[in-house]
Structure formats: structure tokens, C-alpha cells
Amino acid sequence: MSNWILLLLAASSLPAQQSGDEILRQVAQTYSAMSAVHIAATRVDEILLPGNPQVNESHYEFAARGQGRVRATQKSNGQDLWLIGNGEATWKALAHEMK
């Protein structure tokens, strides 16, 4: 019985469910002064086939700064993909194919 009372007290102190619009407004307000972003991630996929396990590691990077300047890269299985933009033009490259 006392566990239920603690659970109800804890639940009553949580904020009310917010609408999607309210969440978006709070996110926009929180990050409105941000002038740049840089995100890097690695993904590892393990494929477990009988007698032939495989591991694929992919690296992703995204960076953006005002006025449309952007850089994104993906590296996976010896293949590199680049996307670079300066706000006026965007370039794409497959580095492993030199094009």
C-alpha cells in the first residue's frame, strides 16, 4: 500500500502532458541563440551469419553554421561521401571514386 502512495505522489509532481506545439516552442526558444552545430556519430552493425560474422562500422558527421554553410560526411565500408555548401552552392563528392 505504501508503495502505491509513493508512486502516486511521484506521478503528481510530474508536469502535465505537453502538446507538440508547446514542445517545439520551448525547443525553439532554448536554441534561438545558437549559431552553429556539430554532430558526430558512429554506428556499428553486427551481422551474425553462421560461420561468417560481419561487422560494419559507419561514421557520420554534420556541421552547420549560419548563412547556409554546411558540411556532412559519411564513411562506411571504405566509401566516403561528402556534402559541402557555402550558402550559395552545394558540392557533393564520392571521395573513394575521386568524383
Long-range contacts (C-beta under 8 A, 24 or more apart in sequence): 35-65, 35-66, 36-63, 36-64, 36-65, 36-66, 37-62, 37-63, 37-64, 38-62, 38-63, 39-63
